[in-house]
Amino acid sequence: MLGMILLEILSTKGAAALGAGLVAVGAGMGLGKIGSAAMDSMARQPESIGKVQTAMIIIGALVEGVSLFAVVVCLLAG
């Protein structure tokens, strides 16, 4: 029964929604990891806060751009 339900979801537009949801979760986890690592490095070396913060913002923007592109592709494919 569950297999039939999953098959029905994946064979319709549900696959696009599932893909978009996975992209959102992955992007959230990635941004959380970036923020966590940046805070750790800033706490260890306070003199490098400016460089770490700049790199964190740039990487975060790249992750957001890729995730937005992936969500658009998922929704257009469905």
PyMOL Python script that loads the backbone (N, CA, C, O; Angstrom):
from pymol import cmd

cmd.read_pdbstr("""\
ATOM      1  N   MET A   1       0.828  -1.192   0.000  1.00  0.00           N
ATOM      2  CA  MET A   1       0.000   0.000   0.000  1.00  0.00           C
ATOM      3  C   MET A   1       0.873   1.257   0.000  1.00  0.00           C
ATOM      4  O   MET A   1       0.665   2.175  -0.794  1.00  0.00           O
ATOM      5  N   LEU A   2       1.856   1.279   0.909  1.00  0.00           N
ATOM      6  CA  LEU A   2       2.734   2.438   0.972  1.00  0.00           C
ATOM      7  C   LEU A   2       3.536   2.587  -0.309  1.00  0.00           C
ATOM      8  O   LEU A   2       3.760   3.700  -0.784  1.00  0.00           O
ATOM      9  N   GLY A   3       3.965   1.469  -0.862  1.00  0.00           N
ATOM     10  CA  GLY A   3       4.710   1.507  -2.110  1.00  0.00           C
ATOM     11  C   GLY A   3       3.893   2.077  -3.246  1.00  0.00           C
ATOM     12  O   GLY A   3       4.410   2.826  -4.075  1.00  0.00           O
ATOM     13  N   MET A   4       2.613   1.726  -3.290  1.00  0.00           N
ATOM     14  CA  MET A   4       1.747   2.259  -4.335  1.00  0.00           C
ATOM     15  C   MET A   4       1.545   3.761  -4.171  1.00  0.00           C
ATOM     16  O   MET A   4       1.496   4.497  -5.156  1.00  0.00           O
ATOM     17  N   ILE A   5       1.427   4.212  -2.929  1.00  0.00           N
ATOM     18  CA  ILE A   5       1.258   5.640  -2.673  1.00  0.00           C
ATOM     19  C   ILE A   5       2.510   6.393  -3.090  1.00  0.00           C
ATOM     20  O   ILE A   5       2.420   7.430  -3.747  1.00  0.00           O
ATOM     21  N   LEU A   6       3.677   5.882  -2.715  1.00  0.00           N
ATOM     22  CA  LEU A   6       4.929   6.534  -3.099  1.00  0.00           C
ATOM     23  C   LEU A   6       5.106   6.548  -4.607  1.00  0.00           C
ATOM     24  O   LEU A   6       5.573   7.539  -5.167  1.00  0.00           O
ATOM     25  N   LEU A   7       4.743   5.477  -5.257  1.00  0.00           N
ATOM     26  CA  LEU A   7       4.846   5.413  -6.709  1.00  0.00           C
ATOM     27  C   LEU A   7       3.936   6.445  -7.362  1.00  0.00           C
ATOM     28  O   LEU A   7       4.318   7.090  -8.338  1.00  0.00           O
ATOM     29  N   GLU A   8       2.739   6.598  -6.824  1.00  0.00           N
ATOM     30  CA  GLU A   8       1.799   7.586  -7.359  1.00  0.00           C
ATOM     31  C   GLU A   8       2.321   9.004  -7.154  1.00  0.00           C
ATOM     32  O   GLU A   8       2.192   9.848  -8.041  1.00  0.00           O
ATOM     33  N   ILE A   9       2.911   9.270  -5.988  1.00  0.00           N
ATOM     34  CA  ILE A   9       3.453  10.601  -5.715  1.00  0.00           C
ATOM     35  C   ILE A   9       4.612  10.904  -6.650  1.00  0.00           C
ATOM     36  O   ILE A   9       4.703  12.002  -7.199  1.00  0.00           O
ATOM     37  N   LEU A  10       5.491   9.938  -6.830  1.00  0.00           N
ATOM     38  CA  LEU A  10       6.676  10.171  -7.640  1.00  0.00           C
ATOM     39  C   LEU A  10       6.380  10.194  -9.135  1.00  0.00           C
ATOM     40  O   LEU A  10       7.180  10.711  -9.914  1.00  0.00           O
ATOM     41  N   SER A  11       5.263   9.651  -9.537  1.00  0.00           N
ATOM     42  CA  SER A  11       4.952   9.655 -10.958  1.00  0.00           C
ATOM     43  C   SER A  11       4.142  10.884 -11.377  1.00  0.00           C
ATOM     44  O   SER A  11       3.874  11.070 -12.564  1.00  0.00           O
ATOM     45  N   THR A  12       3.760  11.705 -10.436  1.00  0.00           N
ATOM     46  CA  THR A  12       2.991  12.918 -10.751  1.00  0.00           C
ATOM     47  C   THR A  12       3.800  14.149 -10.371  1.00  0.00           C
ATOM     48  O   THR A  12       5.023  14.093 -10.240  1.00  0.00           O
ATOM     49  N   LYS A  13       3.107  15.242 -10.199  1.00  0.00           N
ATOM     50  CA  LYS A  13       3.781  16.487  -9.839  1.00  0.00           C
ATOM     51  C   LYS A  13       4.317  16.471  -8.418  1.00  0.00           C
ATOM     52  O   LYS A  13       5.011  17.399  -8.002  1.00  0.00           O
ATOM     53  N   GLY A  14       4.003  15.439  -7.686  1.00  0.00           N
ATOM     54  CA  GLY A  14       4.526  15.320  -6.327  1.00  0.00           C
ATOM     55  C   GLY A  14       6.028  15.189  -6.302  1.00  0.00           C
ATOM     56  O   GLY A  14       6.670  15.582  -5.328  1.00  0.00           O
ATOM     57  N   ALA A  15       6.598  14.642  -7.359  1.00  0.00           N
ATOM     58  CA  ALA A  15       8.054  14.504  -7.422  1.00  0.00           C
ATOM     59  C   ALA A  15       8.721  15.875  -7.454  1.00  0.00           C
ATOM     60  O   ALA A  15       9.774  16.071  -6.847  1.00  0.00           O
ATOM     61  N   ALA A  16       8.118  16.811  -8.152  1.00  0.00           N
ATOM     62  CA  ALA A  16       8.673  18.166  -8.200  1.00  0.00           C
ATOM     63  C   ALA A  16       8.611  18.811  -6.818  1.00  0.00           C
ATOM     64  O   ALA A  16       9.560  19.467  -6.389  1.00  0.00           O
ATOM     65  N   ALA A  17       7.501  18.622  -6.131  1.00  0.00           N
ATOM     66  CA  ALA A  17       7.371  19.181  -4.790  1.00  0.00           C
ATOM     67  C   ALA A  17       8.340  18.512  -3.823  1.00  0.00           C
ATOM     68  O   ALA A  17       8.917  19.177  -2.964  1.00  0.00           O
ATOM     69  N   LEU A  18       8.520  17.210  -3.956  1.00  0.00           N
ATOM     70  CA  LEU A  18       9.463  16.488  -3.115  1.00  0.00           C
ATOM     71  C   LEU A  18      10.891  16.977  -3.373  1.00  0.00           C
ATOM     72  O   LEU A  18      11.662  17.179  -2.435  1.00  0.00           O
ATOM     73  N   GLY A  19      11.232  17.165  -4.633  1.00  0.00           N
ATOM     74  CA  GLY A  19      12.556  17.685  -4.980  1.00  0.00           C
ATOM     75  C   GLY A  19      12.778  19.084  -4.431  1.00  0.00           C
ATOM     76  O   GLY A  19      13.851  19.384  -3.908  1.00  0.00           O
ATOM     77  N   ALA A  20      11.778  19.935  -4.546  1.00  0.00           N
ATOM     78  CA  ALA A  20      11.896  21.299  -4.028  1.00  0.00           C
ATOM     79  C   ALA A  20      12.046  21.291  -2.511  1.00  0.00           C
ATOM     80  O   ALA A  20      12.805  22.082  -1.950  1.00  0.00           O
ATOM     81  N   GLY A  21      11.329  20.408  -1.862  1.00  0.00           N
ATOM     82  CA  GLY A  21      11.455  20.289  -0.408  1.00  0.00           C
ATOM     83  C   GLY A  21      12.831  19.806   0.014  1.00  0.00           C
ATOM     84  O   GLY A  21      13.402  20.308   0.982  1.00  0.00           O
ATOM     85  N   LEU A  22      13.361  18.834  -0.711  1.00  0.00           N
ATOM     86  CA  LEU A  22      14.708  18.342  -0.404  1.00  0.00           C
ATOM     87  C   LEU A  22      15.760  19.420  -0.622  1.00  0.00           C
ATOM     88  O   LEU A  22      16.724  19.517   0.138  1.00  0.00           O
ATOM     89  N   VAL A  23      15.576  20.223  -1.652  1.00  0.00           N
ATOM     90  CA  VAL A  23      16.508  21.325  -1.909  1.00  0.00           C
ATOM     91  C   VAL A  23      16.459  22.329  -0.759  1.00  0.00           C
ATOM     92  O   VAL A  23      17.499  22.807  -0.306  1.00  0.00           O
ATOM     93  N   ALA A  24      15.267  22.646  -0.293  1.00  0.00           N
ATOM     94  CA  ALA A  24      15.134  23.608   0.800  1.00  0.00           C
ATOM     95  C   ALA A  24      15.780  23.095   2.084  1.00  0.00           C
ATOM     96  O   ALA A  24      16.444  23.847   2.798  1.00  0.00           O
ATOM     97  N   VAL A  25      15.582  21.817   2.369  1.00  0.00           N
ATOM     98  CA  VAL A  25      16.194  21.234   3.565  1.00  0.00           C
ATOM     99  C   VAL A  25      17.719  21.214   3.438  1.00  0.00           C
ATOM    100  O   VAL A  25      18.432  21.543   4.386  1.00  0.00           O
ATOM    101  N   GLY A  26      18.209  20.827   2.269  1.00  0.00           N
ATOM    102  CA  GLY A  26      19.649  20.794   2.056  1.00  0.00           C
ATOM    103  C   GLY A  26      20.283  22.169   2.155  1.00  0.00           C
ATOM    104  O   GLY A  26      21.360  22.322   2.733  1.00  0.00           O
ATOM    105  N   ALA A  27      19.621  23.164   1.596  1.00  0.00           N
ATOM    106  CA  ALA A  27      20.155  24.530   1.661  1.00  0.00           C
ATOM    107  C   ALA A  27      20.154  25.040   3.103  1.00  0.00           C
ATOM    108  O   ALA A  27      21.095  25.709   3.531  1.00  0.00           O
ATOM    109  N   GLY A  28      19.119  24.728   3.831  1.00  0.00           N
ATOM    110  CA  GLY A  28      19.066  25.134   5.240  1.00  0.00           C
ATOM    111  C   GLY A  28      20.161  24.494   6.070  1.00  0.00           C
ATOM    112  O   GLY A  28      20.778  25.144   6.914  1.00  0.00           O
ATOM    113  N   MET A  29      20.395  23.217   5.825  1.00  0.00           N
ATOM    114  CA  MET A  29      21.465  22.530   6.549  1.00  0.00           C
ATOM    115  C   MET A  29      22.829  23.089   6.166  1.00  0.00           C
ATOM    116  O   MET A  29      23.700  23.250   7.021  1.00  0.00           O
ATOM    117  N   GLY A  30      23.014  23.384   4.882  1.00  0.00           N
ATOM    118  CA  GLY A  30      24.282  23.946   4.431  1.00  0.00           C
ATOM    119  C   GLY A  30      24.549  25.318   5.019  1.00  0.00           C
ATOM    120  O   GLY A  30      25.666  25.608   5.449  1.00  0.00           O
ATOM    121  N   LEU A  31      23.529  26.163   5.039  1.00  0.00           N
ATOM    122  CA  LEU A  31      23.706  27.496   5.616  1.00  0.00           C
ATOM    123  C   LEU A  31      23.955  27.423   7.113  1.00  0.00           C
ATOM    124  O   LEU A  31      24.722  28.217   7.657  1.00  0.00           O
ATOM    125  N   GLY A  32      23.315  26.478   7.776  1.00  0.00           N
ATOM    126  CA  GLY A  32      23.570  26.288   9.206  1.00  0.00           C
ATOM    127  C   GLY A  32      24.996  25.853   9.473  1.00  0.00           C
ATOM    128  O   GLY A  32      25.628  26.319  10.422  1.00  0.00           O
ATOM    129  N   LYS A  33      25.503  24.964   8.638  1.00  0.00           N
ATOM    130  CA  LYS A  33      26.889  24.510   8.786  1.00  0.00           C
ATOM    131  C   LYS A  33      27.873  25.651   8.522  1.00  0.00           C
ATOM    132  O   LYS A  33      28.876  25.784   9.223  1.00  0.00           O
ATOM    133  N   ILE A  34      27.583  26.470   7.513  1.00  0.00           N
ATOM    134  CA  ILE A  34      28.444  27.619   7.212  1.00  0.00           C
ATOM    135  C   ILE A  34      28.474  28.577   8.409  1.00  0.00           C
ATOM    136  O   ILE A  34      29.541  29.022   8.834  1.00  0.00           O
ATOM    137  N   GLY A  35      27.303  28.883   8.938  1.00  0.00           N
ATOM    138  CA  GLY A  35      27.236  29.794  10.087  1.00  0.00           C
ATOM    139  C   GLY A  35      27.932  29.239  11.315  1.00  0.00           C
ATOM    140  O   GLY A  35      28.619  29.966  12.032  1.00  0.00           O
ATOM    141  N   SER A  36      27.752  27.949  11.553  1.00  0.00           N
ATOM    142  CA  SER A  36      28.382  27.310  12.708  1.00  0.00           C
ATOM    143  C   SER A  36      29.905  27.343  12.597  1.00  0.00           C
ATOM    144  O   SER A  36      30.599  27.687  13.554  1.00  0.00           O
ATOM    145  N   ALA A  37      30.417  26.982  11.416  1.00  0.00           N
ATOM    146  CA  ALA A  37      31.869  26.975  11.225  1.00  0.00           C
ATOM    147  C   ALA A  37      32.433  28.392  11.310  1.00  0.00           C
ATOM    148  O   ALA A  37      33.527  28.593  11.837  1.00  0.00           O
ATOM    149  N   ALA A  38      31.699  29.367  10.799  1.00  0.00           N
ATOM    150  CA  ALA A  38      32.173  30.751  10.866  1.00  0.00           C
ATOM    151  C   ALA A  38      32.221  31.241  12.313  1.00  0.00           C
ATOM    152  O   ALA A  38      33.179  31.906  12.708  1.00  0.00           O
ATOM    153  N   MET A  39      31.211  30.925  13.094  1.00  0.00           N
ATOM    154  CA  MET A  39      31.209  31.342  14.499  1.00  0.00           C
ATOM    155  C   MET A  39      32.344  30.681  15.275  1.00  0.00           C
ATOM    156  O   MET A  39      32.979  31.315  16.116  1.00  0.00           O
ATOM    157  N   ASP A  40      32.594  29.410  14.990  1.00  0.00           N
ATOM    158  CA  ASP A  40      33.704  28.718  15.650  1.00  0.00           C
ATOM    159  C   ASP A  40      35.036  29.372  15.315  1.00  0.00           C
ATOM    160  O   ASP A  40      35.860  29.592  16.203  1.00  0.00           O
ATOM    161  N   SER A  41      35.253  29.682  14.047  1.00  0.00           N
ATOM    162  CA  SER A  41      36.533  30.277  13.656  1.00  0.00           C
ATOM    163  C   SER A  41      36.670  31.693  14.188  1.00  0.00           C
ATOM    164  O   SER A  41      37.775  32.114  14.531  1.00  0.00           O
ATOM    165  N   MET A  42      35.568  32.441  14.265  1.00  0.00           N
ATOM    166  CA  MET A  42      35.633  33.786  14.835  1.00  0.00           C
ATOM    167  C   MET A  42      35.934  33.745  16.330  1.00  0.00           C
ATOM    168  O   MET A  42      36.630  34.614  16.854  1.00  0.00           O
ATOM    169  N   ALA A  43      35.410  32.735  17.008  1.00  0.00           N
ATOM    170  CA  ALA A  43      35.673  32.610  18.445  1.00  0.00           C
ATOM    171  C   ALA A  43      37.128  32.228  18.701  1.00  0.00           C
ATOM    172  O   ALA A  43      37.714  32.647  19.699  1.00  0.00           O
ATOM    173  N   ARG A  44      37.708  31.442  17.812  1.00  0.00           N
ATOM    174  CA  ARG A  44      39.098  31.021  17.998  1.00  0.00           C
ATOM    175  C   ARG A  44      40.092  32.126  17.636  1.00  0.00           C
ATOM    176  O   ARG A  44      41.117  32.288  18.299  1.00  0.00           O
ATOM    177  N   GLN A  45      39.785  32.878  16.591  1.00  0.00           N
ATOM    178  CA  GLN A  45      40.689  33.947  16.137  1.00  0.00           C
ATOM    179  C   GLN A  45      39.894  35.230  15.920  1.00  0.00           C
ATOM    180  O   GLN A  45      39.467  35.515  14.801  1.00  0.00           O
ATOM    181  N   PRO A  46      39.694  35.998  16.979  1.00  0.00           N
ATOM    182  CA  PRO A  46      38.883  37.218  16.853  1.00  0.00           C
ATOM    183  C   PRO A  46      39.453  38.250  15.881  1.00  0.00           C
ATOM    184  O   PRO A  46      38.707  39.087  15.374  1.00  0.00           O
ATOM    185  N   GLU A  47      40.746  38.209  15.614  1.00  0.00           N
ATOM    186  CA  GLU A  47      41.338  39.198  14.719  1.00  0.00           C
ATOM    187  C   GLU A  47      40.971  38.966  13.259  1.00  0.00           C
ATOM    188  O   GLU A  47      41.176  39.849  12.426  1.00  0.00           O
ATOM    189  N   SER A  48      40.435  37.800  12.936  1.00  0.00           N
ATOM    190  CA  SER A  48      40.084  37.500  11.540  1.00  0.00           C
ATOM    191  C   SER A  48      38.580  37.575  11.282  1.00  0.00           C
ATOM    192  O   SER A  48      38.084  36.982  10.325  1.00  0.00           O
ATOM    193  N   ILE A  49      37.867  38.290  12.121  1.00  0.00           N
ATOM    194  CA  ILE A  49      36.406  38.349  11.998  1.00  0.00           C
ATOM    195  C   ILE A  49      35.979  38.925  10.650  1.00  0.00           C
ATOM    196  O   ILE A  49      35.054  38.403  10.028  1.00  0.00           O
ATOM    197  N   GLY A  50      36.627  39.982  10.193  1.00  0.00           N
ATOM    198  CA  GLY A  50      36.235  40.623   8.934  1.00  0.00           C
ATOM    199  C   GLY A  50      36.370  39.698   7.739  1.00  0.00           C
ATOM    200  O   GLY A  50      35.476  39.631   6.895  1.00  0.00           O
ATOM    201  N   LYS A  51      37.495  38.979   7.664  1.00  0.00           N
ATOM    202  CA  LYS A  51      37.712  38.067   6.545  1.00  0.00           C
ATOM    203  C   LYS A  51      36.733  36.899   6.575  1.00  0.00           C
ATOM    204  O   LYS A  51      36.186  36.511   5.543  1.00  0.00           O
ATOM    205  N   VAL A  52      36.517  36.346   7.756  1.00  0.00           N
ATOM    206  CA  VAL A  52      35.615  35.194   7.879  1.00  0.00           C
ATOM    207  C   VAL A  52      34.181  35.604   7.559  1.00  0.00           C
ATOM    208  O   VAL A  52      33.454  34.875   6.884  1.00  0.00           O
ATOM    209  N   GLN A  53      33.784  36.772   8.048  1.00  0.00           N
ATOM    210  CA  GLN A  53      32.421  37.237   7.803  1.00  0.00           C
ATOM    211  C   GLN A  53      32.176  37.490   6.314  1.00  0.00           C
ATOM    212  O   GLN A  53      31.111  37.161   5.793  1.00  0.00           O
ATOM    213  N   THR A  54      33.151  38.065   5.641  1.00  0.00           N
ATOM    214  CA  THR A  54      33.014  38.312   4.204  1.00  0.00           C
ATOM    215  C   THR A  54      32.895  37.002   3.430  1.00  0.00           C
ATOM    216  O   THR A  54      32.041  36.860   2.555  1.00  0.00           O
ATOM    217  N   ALA A  55      33.760  36.053   3.762  1.00  0.00           N
ATOM    218  CA  ALA A  55      33.710  34.752   3.088  1.00  0.00           C
ATOM    219  C   ALA A  55      32.394  34.038   3.376  1.00  0.00           C
ATOM    220  O   ALA A  55      31.830  33.397   2.488  1.00  0.00           O
ATOM    221  N   MET A  56      31.900  34.142   4.609  1.00  0.00           N
ATOM    222  CA  MET A  56      30.641  33.500   4.979  1.00  0.00           C
ATOM    223  C   MET A  56      29.476  34.079   4.177  1.00  0.00           C
ATOM    224  O   MET A  56      28.610  33.333   3.718  1.00  0.00           O
ATOM    225  N   ILE A  57      29.448  35.378   4.007  1.00  0.00           N
ATOM    226  CA  ILE A  57      28.359  36.015   3.262  1.00  0.00           C
ATOM    227  C   ILE A  57      28.404  35.612   1.792  1.00  0.00           C
ATOM    228  O   ILE A  57      27.364  35.344   1.190  1.00  0.00           O
ATOM    229  N   ILE A  58      29.603  35.567   1.212  1.00  0.00           N
ATOM    230  CA  ILE A  58      29.729  35.191  -0.194  1.00  0.00           C
ATOM    231  C   ILE A  58      29.307  33.742  -0.403  1.00  0.00           C
ATOM    232  O   ILE A  58      28.559  33.443  -1.334  1.00  0.00           O
ATOM    233  N   ILE A  59      29.776  32.844   0.449  1.00  0.00           N
ATOM    234  CA  ILE A  59      29.418  31.427   0.319  1.00  0.00           C
ATOM    235  C   ILE A  59      27.919  31.230   0.551  1.00  0.00           C
ATOM    236  O   ILE A  59      27.278  30.443  -0.145  1.00  0.00           O
ATOM    237  N   GLY A  60      27.366  31.944   1.528  1.00  0.00           N
ATOM    238  CA  GLY A  60      25.930  31.848   1.776  1.00  0.00           C
ATOM    239  C   GLY A  60      25.112  32.307   0.580  1.00  0.00           C
ATOM    240  O   GLY A  60      24.091  31.703   0.251  1.00  0.00           O
ATOM    241  N   ALA A  61      25.555  33.367  -0.066  1.00  0.00           N
ATOM    242  CA  ALA A  61      24.847  33.846  -1.253  1.00  0.00           C
ATOM    243  C   ALA A  61      24.926  32.840  -2.393  1.00  0.00           C
ATOM    244  O   ALA A  61      23.949  32.645  -3.116  1.00  0.00           O
ATOM    245  N   LEU A  62      26.081  32.198  -2.559  1.00  0.00           N
ATOM    246  CA  LEU A  62      26.209  31.173  -3.598  1.00  0.00           C
ATOM    247  C   LEU A  62      25.309  29.973  -3.323  1.00  0.00           C
ATOM    248  O   LEU A  62      24.693  29.433  -4.242  1.00  0.00           O
ATOM    249  N   VAL A  63      25.232  29.557  -2.067  1.00  0.00           N
ATOM    250  CA  VAL A  63      24.356  28.436  -1.714  1.00  0.00           C
ATOM    251  C   VAL A  63      22.904  28.796  -1.979  1.00  0.00           C
ATOM    252  O   VAL A  63      22.150  27.983  -2.514  1.00  0.00           O
ATOM    253  N   GLU A  64      22.507  30.005  -1.610  1.00  0.00           N
ATOM    254  CA  GLU A  64      21.132  30.447  -1.858  1.00  0.00           C
ATOM    255  C   GLU A  64      20.821  30.493  -3.350  1.00  0.00           C
ATOM    256  O   GLU A  64      19.727  30.111  -3.767  1.00  0.00           O
ATOM    257  N   GLY A  65      21.772  30.958  -4.157  1.00  0.00           N
ATOM    258  CA  GLY A  65      21.559  31.012  -5.606  1.00  0.00           C
ATOM    259  C   GLY A  65      21.388  29.639  -6.215  1.00  0.00           C
ATOM    260  O   GLY A  65      20.505  29.426  -7.046  1.00  0.00           O
ATOM    261  N   VAL A  66      22.223  28.713  -5.807  1.00  0.00           N
ATOM    262  CA  VAL A  66      22.124  27.342  -6.336  1.00  0.00           C
ATOM    263  C   VAL A  66      20.820  26.690  -5.891  1.00  0.00           C
ATOM    264  O   VAL A  66      20.175  25.994  -6.675  1.00  0.00           O
ATOM    265  N   SER A  67      20.430  26.911  -4.646  1.00  0.00           N
ATOM    266  CA  SER A  67      19.188  26.297  -4.164  1.00  0.00           C
ATOM    267  C   SER A  67      17.969  26.903  -4.852  1.00  0.00           C
ATOM    268  O   SER A  67      17.015  26.186  -5.154  1.00  0.00           O
ATOM    269  N   LEU A  68      17.983  28.198  -5.104  1.00  0.00           N
ATOM    270  CA  LEU A  68      16.871  28.817  -5.824  1.00  0.00           C
ATOM    271  C   LEU A  68      16.775  28.256  -7.241  1.00  0.00           C
ATOM    272  O   LEU A  68      15.679  27.969  -7.724  1.00  0.00           O
ATOM    273  N   PHE A  69      17.920  28.098  -7.906  1.00  0.00           N
ATOM    274  CA  PHE A  69      17.938  27.530  -9.235  1.00  0.00           C
ATOM    275  C   PHE A  69      17.391  26.098  -9.215  1.00  0.00           C
ATOM    276  O   PHE A  69      16.628  25.714 -10.102  1.00  0.00           O
ATOM    277  N   ALA A  70      17.777  25.315  -8.214  1.00  0.00           N
ATOM    278  CA  ALA A  70      17.309  23.929  -8.116  1.00  0.00           C
ATOM    279  C   ALA A  70      15.804  23.856  -7.861  1.00  0.00           C
ATOM    280  O   ALA A  70      15.128  22.988  -8.412  1.00  0.00           O
ATOM    281  N   VAL A  71      15.273  24.758  -7.035  1.00  0.00           N
ATOM    282  CA  VAL A  71      13.830  24.771  -6.782  1.00  0.00           C
ATOM    283  C   VAL A  71      13.080  25.129  -8.062  1.00  0.00           C
ATOM    284  O   VAL A  71      12.049  24.527  -8.361  1.00  0.00           O
ATOM    285  N   VAL A  72      13.578  26.092  -8.811  1.00  0.00           N
ATOM    286  CA  VAL A  72      12.921  26.486 -10.061  1.00  0.00           C
ATOM    287  C   VAL A  72      12.936  25.316 -11.048  1.00  0.00           C
ATOM    288  O   VAL A  72      11.930  25.054 -11.707  1.00  0.00           O
ATOM    289  N   VAL A  73      14.057  24.616 -11.156  1.00  0.00           N
ATOM    290  CA  VAL A  73      14.136  23.466 -12.055  1.00  0.00           C
ATOM    291  C   VAL A  73      13.163  22.391 -11.614  1.00  0.00           C
ATOM    292  O   VAL A  73      12.482  21.798 -12.451  1.00  0.00           O
ATOM    293  N   CYS A  74      13.083  22.129 -10.318  1.00  0.00           N
ATOM    294  CA  CYS A  74      12.140  21.105  -9.825  1.00  0.00           C
ATOM    295  C   CYS A  74      10.704  21.474 -10.151  1.00  0.00           C
ATOM    296  O   CYS A  74       9.926  20.628 -10.592  1.00  0.00           O
ATOM    297  N   LEU A  75      10.351  22.725  -9.938  1.00  0.00           N
ATOM    298  CA  LEU A  75       8.969  23.123 -10.177  1.00  0.00           C
ATOM    299  C   LEU A  75       8.625  23.195 -11.662  1.00  0.00           C
ATOM    300  O   LEU A  75       7.486  22.935 -12.048  1.00  0.00           O
ATOM    301  N   LEU A  76       9.601  23.545 -12.494  1.00  0.00           N
ATOM    302  CA  LEU A  76       9.341  23.554 -13.933  1.00  0.00           C
ATOM    303  C   LEU A  76       9.274  22.134 -14.515  1.00  0.00           C
ATOM    304  O   LEU A  76       8.581  21.901 -15.506  1.00  0.00           O
ATOM    305  N   ALA A  77       9.978  21.210 -13.911  1.00  0.00           N
ATOM    306  CA  ALA A  77       9.977  19.824 -14.392  1.00  0.00           C
ATOM    307  C   ALA A  77       8.656  19.131 -14.063  1.00  0.00           C
ATOM    308  O   ALA A  77       8.263  18.183 -14.742  1.00  0.00           O
ATOM    309  N   GLY A  78       7.979  19.602 -13.027  1.00  0.00           N
ATOM    310  CA  GLY A  78       6.753  18.937 -12.597  1.00  0.00           C
ATOM    311  C   GLY A  78       5.574  19.414 -13.268  1.00  0.00           C
ATOM    312  O   GLY A  78       4.473  18.934 -12.996  1.00  0.00           O
TER     313      GLY A  78
END
""", "prot")
cmd.dss("prot")
cmd.show_as("cartoon", "prot")
cmd.util.cbc("prot")
cmd.orient("prot")
